[in-house]
Amino acid sequence: MVVVALVAAGIPIGLTVHKHREERAQRLAAEAFTRAWKVGDLGGISYANAPGKTVGAAVQKITRGLTSAATDSPAEVTLGAITSVAGAKNTVSAALQVTWKLAGGRTWHYPTTLTLTKKNGTWLPQYQPSLIHPQLKTGSVLKAVTQQAQRGEIIGANNDVLVAERPVVTIGLVRSRTTDVAGSADQVASITGVDGAALAKRVNAAGNDVFVQAITLREAAYQNVRSQLQAVPGTVFQSHTLSLGPSPDFARALLGTVGTATAEVVKASEGRLKAGDTAGLSGLEATYDARLAGTSGLKVQIVPAAGTAGTSSGSSSTATQTLLSDPPVAGKSVRITLDRKIQLAAQAALAKAKHPAALVAIRVGTGEVLAVGNGPAGADGYNRAFLGRYPPGSTFKVVTGLSLLGAGITPQTTVNCPKTINVGGRTFKNSEAEKLGSVAFHLDFANSCNTAFISTYQKISVAELAKTAKTLGYGQPNQLGVPAFTGQVPSSGDAVAHAASMIGQGTVLTSPVTVAGASAAVAAGRWSPPRLVVSGNTSSGTPAGSIALSTKSVASLRTLMRDVVTEGTAKILLTTPGGPVSGKTGTAEFGNANPPHTHAWFTGFQGDVAFAVVVEDGGFGAKAAAPIVKDFLTRLAAQ
C-alpha cells in the first residue's frame, strides 16, 4: 500500500529511502559531536575543515577561562532540528542548546548552530569559533569573571561590630624587577618575618612578571614598615580589604581567618567556590562562609586572546563583549554573644600563662558565651576552649557533689579523708599526700579530698553520676553554633572505673566551655545550653532546653563552692574585686608518666559571670589556673 501511494504521488521510492538515510547520517554525526563536546574531547572526532587535534586545542583555548576544571566542557549539549542550508549543496545546520555549569552553581544557557558538510561521502562537522558561541570570532576567547560580594560582618554583644572589611596591603616580589631575587627576599624576610629562602624559591619558580605574595599586613602595620619595604628592589604592593577582627589576636581561634581558598576548601564547597576565590579558612569565618560571603557576581565575557590586539578588521574581532552579567549579592552578618570588653580581659589574663591555656566566660542564667580566650601568644591559633578534650579532674567534683547532695549527704555530713583508699585493688591517693581525717563534707570539698569522694562511690551508681553530669551539660547536644566537644561521662563500668569517675579521672573527658556551663548552672539553679551564634546558627540535632536543678541540692552546692575560696584551695581569690567568688580548683592527671603530668583547672562564678580556665600540663589548679581567674576578674571589675 505504501509503494502504491508513493507511485501514485509520483515520488521515486529510491529517492525517499536515500533521503531518510542521509537524515540519519546527519543526526548521527551531530550526536557524535555533542557527545564529544560534553566530555571535553572535541579533538577525538573528525572535521570537514580542520584536523581534530587542532579543533580540540582551539576549543580548550577558547573555554579554559570558563571553569576551574582541567578540561572544560559544557554540562549539557542538546541537539535540536537539522535543516538544509539554502543554496549550499551537501550542507545542513543543526540547532544546539548549550548549558555550562559555572562558579557558584550558576548555569549559563545559549543556542548555537553546528554546520555539517558531506565530504567524501561522510557527514562531518565544520569548525569555526562561532560554533562555540554565536558571537565568537577569530582571536577571541571566553572568560568568566567573578565579582566578590561584600562580606558580612560578625557582630558581638551590644551590636558591636567585631569583624568587618578592613584595609590591608599585600607585599610581594616580581622577578623581573630585581637583579637579585635572593637578596630582595632576604630583605623582605628581615622586615616582615617571612621565610626568605622559601620566598626566593617561589619567585624563581614563577613567571618573569608574576606577582608572588610574601605577606599581607593590616594598613597600620604596613605603614610602620612602608619606607623599608619600598626600598627593596622588586617589591610590589597591592591595597585591598579583608574581613578582620579588631586586632590580629582578638579571639583569633574562634573568629578564624579569611584568605584565598585552598584546594581542599574549593572541593568541600561543592561548586560554590573556585580557585582564587576569597573564603573563610578557619573558625566562624569558615563555618559560616556561605552566609558571610554572600553570592559572588559573575560576568561571562568575550575577550581578546593572549597576544591579540584589542580590535581587528575583517572577520576577526577581539573587542570585549559581555554575554552574561549576574551582579553579586552581599553576605549576611552573623551575630554572636561575645562581649569585646570581657574577651579582652580574658586574653590579657591568659597572656602570662606559661603553657597553652583557655578561658571561657558564660552569662549566668542565659548561657551566652561572653569570652573565648586561647593563649598565650603563639598558642592562640587552636580553639581549645571549645575543642579541647581534657579530664576535668577535681572540677568534676561539682558534678559528683551535686549527685551526693541529692543522695542525702549534707555539707555537715562527716566523710573521712584518709591519705589513700583502695577500691577493687587500685589505690587512690590525695594530692601531695594530704589527709584531713574525719571532717565535714564541706571541708572535703573545699580542700578537694579525692579519697573522701571515692569513699562515697557506693552511695550513687555509675548511671546516676552520668545522669547528674548530663543535667549540668556533659554530653548534651552542642548548640553553640560552632564545633565543640561537650564532654563524655561513662554510664556503666566496674567499681574501679566508677571510683575514678567520682574525681573526674578515668574516661571522663570535657572541654572548658562545658565546665564553665556547669558552673553557670549552679549559679542560676538551672542549666542553660551554652550559646554563641544567635543568627545563622547551623547546629544540628534536637535542641535541648534548660534543665532545672534541685533547689535544695544546688543551694548547698553553692555554699560548698564558696567554701573553696573562703577556707579551701582557692584562698587566692578571697580578695578579688567585684564581689564574692565561688568555685572549684582542679588538678587532672593525664598520660603515663610517673609521677603523672597534670592539667590545671579552675571553674566558678562571680555575680552573673561563670567561667572555667584550663592550663595544659600546668600542675596544680590552685597555683596555675586560679591566678589567671583572679587577673581576669580584676580586669572585669576595673571596666
C-alpha positions in Angstrom: 0.0 0.0 0.0 2.9 2.4 0.8 4.5 1.6 -2.6 1.2 2.2 -4.4 0.8 5.6 -2.5 4.4 6.7 -3.4 3.9 5.7 -7.0 0.6 7.4 -7.1 2.2 10.6 -5.7 4.9 10.5 -8.3 7.8 10.1 -5.7 10.5 7.7 -6.6 11.0 5.1 -3.9 14.8 5.1 -4.1 14.9 8.9 -3.5 12.8 8.6 -0.3 15.0 5.9 1.1 18.1 7.9 0.3 16.7 11.0 2.0 16.0 9.0 5.2 19.5 7.5 5.1 21.1 10.9 4.7 19.0 12.4 7.6 20.0 9.6 9.8 23.7 10.0 8.9 23.4 13.8 9.6 21.9 13.2 13.0 24.4 10.6 14.0 27.3 13.0 13.0 25.6 15.7 15.1 25.1 13.5 18.1 28.8 12.3 17.9 29.8 16.0 18.1 27.5 16.7 21.1 28.8 13.7 23.0 32.5 14.6 22.3 31.9 18.2 23.5 30.2 17.1 26.7 33.2 15.0 27.7 35.8 17.6 26.5 37.1 15.5 23.7 36.4 17.5 20.5 39.9 16.6 19.4 38.8 12.9 19.1 36.5 13.3 16.2 36.9 14.2 12.5 36.0 17.6 10.9 35.4 18.7 7.4 37.8 21.7 7.5 40.5 21.0 10.2 42.4 18.2 11.9 40.7 17.0 15.1 43.6 17.8 17.4 43.7 21.4 16.1 40.0 21.8 16.8 40.3 20.3 20.3 43.2 22.6 21.2 41.4 25.7 19.8 38.2 25.0 21.8 40.1 24.4 25.0 41.9 27.7 24.5 38.6 29.5 24.0 36.8 27.9 27.0 39.6 27.4 29.6 38.5 30.7 31.3 35.0 29.5 32.0 35.6 26.9 34.7 38.3 25.7 37.0 38.2 22.2 35.6 41.4 20.8 34.0 39.4 20.2 30.8 36.4 22.5 30.1 33.2 21.1 28.7 29.5 22.0 28.9 27.3 20.4 31.4 24.8 19.7 28.6 24.6 20.0 24.8 21.1 19.3 23.4 20.6 18.6 19.7 17.5 20.2 18.0 16.3 20.3 14.4 18.6 19.7 11.5 17.7 21.8 8.4 19.1 22.3 4.9 21.2 25.4 4.2 19.7 27.4 1.3 22.0 27.5 -1.7 24.6 25.2 -0.2 24.7 21.7 -1.5 25.7 18.9 0.9 25.4 21.3 3.8 23.0 21.3 6.7 22.7 23.1 10.1 21.9 21.6 13.4 20.4 23.6 16.3 22.2 23.2 19.6 21.3 24.3 23.1 24.4 24.6 25.3 24.5 24.7 29.1 27.6 25.5 31.1 27.9 25.0 34.9 29.9 28.0 36.2 31.2 29.1 39.6 28.7 29.3 42.4 26.5 26.7 40.9 25.2 29.1 38.2 24.2 27.8 34.8 24.5 29.6 31.5 22.4 28.6 28.6 22.6 29.8 25.0 21.8 28.5 21.5 24.3 27.9 18.8 24.5 26.2 15.4 26.5 23.3 14.2 27.2 23.1 10.4 27.6 19.7 8.9 29.2 19.1 5.5 29.2 15.9 3.4 32.8 15.2 2.5 33.9 12.0 0.6 30.6 10.5 1.3 30.6 11.2 5.1 28.8 13.9 7.1 31.3 15.9 9.2 31.1 18.9 11.4 32.7 22.2 10.3 34.6 24.1 12.9 34.6 27.8 13.4 34.8 29.9 16.7 31.1 30.9 16.3 30.2 27.2 16.8 31.3 27.5 20.5 29.3 30.7 20.9 27.5 32.6 18.0 29.3 35.9 18.9 32.8 34.5 19.0 35.2 35.3 16.2 38.8 34.6 15.5 41.1 36.0 18.1 38.5 35.9 20.9 38.1 33.6 24.0 35.5 33.2 26.7 36.2 34.2 30.2 34.1 34.0 33.4 35.0 36.9 35.8 34.0 36.5 39.4 33.0 39.7 41.3 33.4 39.1 45.0 30.4 40.1 47.1 30.8 42.4 50.1 31.4 40.0 53.0 29.0 40.1 56.0 30.2 41.3 59.4 30.5 39.3 62.7 28.6 41.3 65.3 29.1 40.8 69.0 27.1 41.8 72.1 25.7 45.3 72.2 25.7 45.5 68.4 29.5 45.8 68.5 31.0 45.0 65.0 33.8 42.7 65.7 34.8 41.6 62.2 34.4 43.8 59.2 36.2 44.7 56.0 39.5 46.4 57.0 42.2 47.8 54.7 45.3 45.7 54.2 48.3 45.7 51.9 49.8 42.6 50.3 53.5 42.7 49.8 55.1 40.6 47.0 58.0 40.3 44.7 58.2 40.3 40.9 61.3 38.6 39.4 61.7 41.0 36.5 62.0 44.0 38.8 65.1 42.9 40.7 68.5 41.6 39.7 69.0 39.8 43.0 65.9 37.7 43.9 67.6 36.1 46.9 68.8 39.4 48.3 65.4 41.0 47.9 63.7 38.0 49.5 66.1 38.2 52.5 65.4 41.9 53.0 61.6 41.3 52.9 62.1 38.5 55.4 64.2 40.6 57.8 61.4 43.3 57.8 58.3 41.1 57.9 59.5 37.8 59.4 58.6 35.6 56.5 60.8 32.7 55.3 63.3 34.4 52.9 64.6 31.2 51.3 61.1 29.9 50.7 60.0 33.2 49.2 63.0 33.3 46.8 62.3 29.8 45.7 58.7 30.6 44.8 59.7 33.8 43.0 62.3 32.0 40.9 59.8 29.3 40.1 57.2 31.8 38.9 56.9 33.6 35.6 59.1 36.6 35.0 56.3 39.2 35.6 54.3 37.2 38.1 53.4 38.8 41.5 54.5 36.4 44.2 52.9 37.1 47.6 55.1 37.4 50.6 52.7 38.6 53.3 49.6 40.6 53.9 49.7 43.3 56.6 47.0 45.4 58.1 47.2 49.0 56.9 48.6 50.3 60.2 51.3 47.6 60.4 52.2 48.2 56.8 52.7 52.0 57.4 55.2 51.1 60.2 57.5 49.4 57.7 56.5 51.0 54.4 59.6 53.0 53.8 61.8 50.0 54.5 59.8 47.7 52.2 59.6 50.2 49.3 63.4 50.5 49.3 63.7 46.7 48.5 64.2 46.1 44.7 61.4 44.0 43.2 58.7 44.7 45.8 55.2 45.3 44.6 52.2 46.4 46.8 48.5 45.6 46.4 46.0 47.5 48.6 42.7 45.8 49.2 40.4 44.8 52.1 40.0 41.7 54.2 37.4 40.6 56.7 39.3 41.0 60.0 38.8 41.4 63.7 39.8 44.5 65.8 43.3 43.2 66.2 45.4 40.2 65.0 45.0 38.4 68.3 41.4 39.2 69.1 39.5 35.9 69.6 41.7 34.6 66.8 41.0 30.9 67.1 37.2 31.5 67.4 36.7 34.1 64.7 39.1 32.5 62.3 40.7 33.8 59.1 39.8 34.7 55.6 42.1 34.2 52.6 42.5 32.6 49.2 40.5 29.3 49.1 42.7 26.3 49.3 42.1 23.2 47.0 40.5 21.4 50.0 38.2 24.4 50.6 37.2 24.6 47.0 36.4 20.9 46.9 34.4 21.0 50.1 32.3 23.9 48.7 30.8 21.6 46.1 31.0 24.1 43.3 30.3 27.3 45.4 33.9 28.3 45.2 36.6 28.1 42.6 40.4 28.5 42.7 41.4 32.1 43.6 38.2 33.0 45.5 38.3 34.5 48.9 36.8 32.3 51.6 36.8 31.6 55.3 39.6 29.3 56.2 39.0 28.6 59.9 36.8 29.4 62.8 33.5 31.2 62.4 34.7 32.6 59.1 34.8 29.0 57.8 31.7 27.6 59.5 29.5 30.5 58.2 31.4 31.2 55.0 28.4 30.6 52.7 26.3 33.1 54.8 29.1 35.7 55.3 30.4 35.5 51.7 27.0 36.1 50.1 26.8 35.3 46.4 29.6 36.4 44.1 28.7 38.2 40.9 29.7 36.7 37.6 30.3 38.0 34.2 30.9 35.9 31.1 32.8 37.9 28.5 34.3 37.6 25.1 37.8 38.9 25.5 41.0 39.1 23.3 43.1 36.0 23.4 46.6 36.5 24.9 48.8 38.2 22.4 45.8 39.5 20.4 45.3 43.2 19.7 42.3 44.9 21.1 40.4 45.1 17.7 41.0 43.9 14.2 39.2 44.3 10.9 37.6 41.7 8.6 36.1 38.6 10.0 38.1 38.8 13.2 37.1 40.8 16.2 38.6 40.8 19.7 36.7 43.7 21.3 35.4 42.7 24.8 31.8 41.8 24.9 29.7 40.9 28.0 27.4 37.9 27.3 26.2 37.3 30.9 26.1 39.7 33.8 24.9 38.5 37.2 25.6 41.0 40.0 26.9 40.0 43.4 24.6 39.7 46.5 26.2 40.9 49.7 26.7 38.5 52.5 24.7 38.4 55.7 26.0 39.2 59.1 26.5 36.6 61.8 25.6 37.7 65.3 27.3 36.2 68.3 27.2 36.8 72.1 30.9 37.6 72.5 31.5 40.8 74.6 34.5 42.7 73.4 35.5 44.0 76.9 35.2 40.6 78.6 37.1 39.0 75.7 39.9 41.4 76.0 40.1 40.8 79.8 40.2 37.1 79.1 43.0 37.4 76.6 45.0 39.7 78.8 44.7 37.3 81.7 46.0 34.4 79.6 48.9 36.4 78.2 51.2 35.4 81.0 50.3 31.7 81.1 53.4 29.5 80.9 51.6 26.8 79.0 48.8 26.6 76.4 45.6 27.7 78.2 42.0 28.6 77.6 39.4 30.7 79.4 35.6 30.6 78.7 33.2 33.1 80.3 29.4 32.5 80.3 26.5 34.7 81.4 24.7 33.1 84.3 21.0 32.4 83.5 21.2 32.7 79.7 24.1 30.5 78.6 25.5 33.3 76.5 29.2 32.9 75.8 30.9 36.2 76.7 34.6 35.3 76.1 36.5 32.6 74.4 40.2 33.0 75.2 43.0 30.8 73.9 46.6 31.7 74.7 49.2 32.8 75.4 50.6 34.3 72.2 51.8 31.5 69.9 49.2 29.1 71.4 46.2 31.1 70.4 45.5 29.5 67.0 43.7 26.4 68.3 40.3 26.8 70.0 41.0 24.5 72.9 38.3 26.4 74.8 35.7 24.6 72.7 37.5 21.7 71.1 39.9 20.6 73.9 39.3 17.2 75.4 40.6 17.0 78.9 40.0 15.0 82.1 38.2 17.6 84.3 39.9 16.3 87.5 38.5 17.8 90.6 36.4 20.4 88.8 34.1 17.3 88.2 33.5 17.3 92.0 30.9 20.0 91.2 29.0 17.2 89.4 29.8 14.5 92.0 29.0 16.9 94.8 25.6 17.7 93.3 24.9 14.0 92.9 25.9 13.2 96.5 23.9 16.0 97.9 20.9 14.6 96.1 21.6 11.2 97.6 21.4 12.5 101.2 24.8 13.8 102.1 24.8 17.3 103.5 27.6 19.9 103.9 27.9 18.9 107.6 28.0 15.1 107.0 31.2 13.6 108.3 33.2 12.0 105.5 36.6 10.6 106.3 39.6 11.9 104.2 42.5 9.3 104.6 45.8 9.6 102.8 44.9 6.7 100.4 41.9 4.4 99.7 41.7 1.1 97.9 38.9 0.2 95.5 38.9 -3.1 93.6 42.6 -3.5 94.1 43.5 0.0 92.9 44.9 2.6 95.3 43.8 6.2 95.0 45.6 9.0 96.8 45.3 12.7 97.5 47.4 15.4 96.0 50.7 15.9 98.0 49.7 13.0 100.3 47.1 15.2 102.1 44.8 13.7 104.7 42.2 15.6 106.7 40.8 12.8 108.8 37.1 12.7 109.7 35.8 16.1 108.8 32.6 17.7 107.5 31.9 17.1 103.8 32.1 20.9 103.0 35.8 20.7 104.2 36.4 17.7 102.0 35.0 19.7 99.1 36.9 22.9 99.9 40.2 21.1 100.2 39.5 18.8 97.2 40.0 15.5 99.1 40.0 12.7 96.5 39.8 9.8 99.0 36.7 11.3 100.7 34.8 11.5 97.4 35.9 8.0 96.4 34.8 6.6 99.7 31.2 7.6 98.9 31.2 5.9 95.5 28.6 3.3 96.6 26.1 6.0 97.5 25.5 6.8 93.9 25.6 4.5 90.9 27.6 4.9 87.7 24.3 5.7 85.9 23.2 8.2 88.5 26.5 10.1 88.3 26.3 10.2 84.5 22.7 11.5 84.7 23.7 14.3 87.0 26.6 15.2 84.7 24.1 15.5 81.8 21.9 17.8 83.8 25.0 20.1 84.1 25.7 19.9 80.4 28.1 17.0 80.0 27.3 15.2 76.7 24.4 17.5 75.8 23.8 18.5 72.1 26.1 21.3 71.0 24.1 24.4 70.5 26.9 26.9 70.3 26.7 27.2 66.5 30.3 26.2 66.0 32.1 22.9 66.5 32.6 22.0 70.2 33.2 19.0 72.4 30.5 18.8 75.2 32.1 16.0 77.2 31.7 12.3 77.9 30.9 10.5 81.2 30.6 6.7 81.3 27.2 5.4 82.2 28.4 1.9 83.0 31.6 0.3 84.4 33.1 -1.6 87.4 33.9 -0.2 90.8 37.4 0.9 89.9 36.2 2.9 86.9 33.3 4.4 89.0 35.8 5.5 91.7 38.0 7.2 89.1 34.9 9.0 87.6 34.0 10.3 91.0 37.1 12.6 90.9 36.9 13.4 87.1 39.5 10.9 86.0 39.3 7.5 84.1 37.4 8.0 80.9 35.7 11.3 81.9 36.5 14.0 79.4 35.3 17.5 78.9 36.1 21.0 77.4 36.4 24.4 79.1 33.1 25.6 77.7 31.2 22.6 79.3 32.9 23.1 82.6 32.0 26.8 82.5 28.4 25.9 81.6 28.2 23.6 84.7 29.3 26.4 87.0 26.8 28.8 85.3 24.1 26.1 86.0 25.0 26.0 89.7 24.9 29.8 90.0 21.5 30.0 88.2 19.9 26.8 89.7 19.2 25.8 86.1 21.4 24.5 83.2 21.0 26.6 80.0 22.7 25.4 76.8 25.8 27.5 76.2 25.2 29.5 73.0 27.4 31.7 70.9 25.9 32.2 67.5 22.5 33.8 67.6 21.8 34.3 63.9 22.6 31.9 61.2 23.2 29.1 63.7 23.7 25.8 61.8 23.7 23.5 64.8 22.2 20.1 64.1 20.2 17.7 66.3 17.3 18.3 68.5 17.8 21.5 70.6 17.9 20.8 74.3 16.1 23.2 76.6 17.2 24.4 80.0 17.2 21.9 82.9 16.0 22.9 86.4 18.2 21.6 89.3 17.1 20.5 92.7 16.7 23.8 94.6 17.9 22.3 97.9 20.9 20.4 96.5 22.1 23.3 94.3 21.8 25.8 97.2 24.1 23.5 99.3 26.5 23.2 96.4 26.8 26.9 96.1 27.9 27.0 99.8 30.5 24.3 99.1 31.9 26.2 96.1 32.1 29.4 98.2 34.0 27.5 100.9 36.7 26.6 98.3 37.6 30.3 98.3 37.0 31.2 101.9 38.7 28.2 103.5 40.0 25.9 100.9 42.3 25.5 97.9 41.5 28.9 96.2 42.0 31.4 99.0 44.0 33.5 96.5 40.6 34.6 95.2 39.3 35.8 98.6 40.3 39.4 98.0 39.3 39.5 94.3 37.5 42.8 93.5 34.0 42.7 92.0 32.2 40.6 94.6 32.3 37.1 96.2 33.8 34.4 94.1 32.7 30.8 94.3 34.4 27.9 92.5 36.4 24.7 92.4 40.1 24.0 91.7 41.1 21.0 89.6 44.2 19.1 89.1 43.7 16.4 86.4 46.2 13.7 85.7 46.9 12.6 82.1 49.4 10.4 80.3 51.6 7.6 81.6 54.5 9.4 83.2 55.4 8.6 86.8 54.7 10.9 88.6 51.8 11.8 86.2 51.6 15.2 84.5 48.6 17.3 85.3 46.3 19.9 83.7 45.5 22.8 86.0 41.8 23.9 86.3 39.6 26.4 88.0 35.9 27.0 87.5 33.3 29.1 89.3 31.3 32.2 89.1 31.2 35.8 90.4 27.9 37.6 90.1 26.3 36.8 86.7 29.6 35.6 85.1 30.6 32.0 85.2 34.0 30.8 83.9 36.4 28.0 83.5 40.2 28.0 83.0 42.4 25.2 82.0 46.2 25.3 81.7 47.7 22.3 79.8 50.3 20.5 81.8 50.1 23.4 84.2 50.4 21.5 87.5 48.1 22.4 90.4 44.9 24.3 89.7 45.3 26.5 92.7 48.8 27.6 91.5 48.4 27.8 87.7 44.7 28.4 87.0 43.3 30.3 89.9 45.7 33.2 89.5 44.5 33.6 85.9 41.0 33.8 87.1 41.9 36.5 89.7 43.6 38.5 86.9 40.6 38.1 84.7 38.0 39.1 87.3 40.2 42.1 88.5 40.2 43.4 84.9 36.5 43.0 84.7 36.0 44.9 87.9 38.1 47.7 86.6 35.9 48.2 83.5 
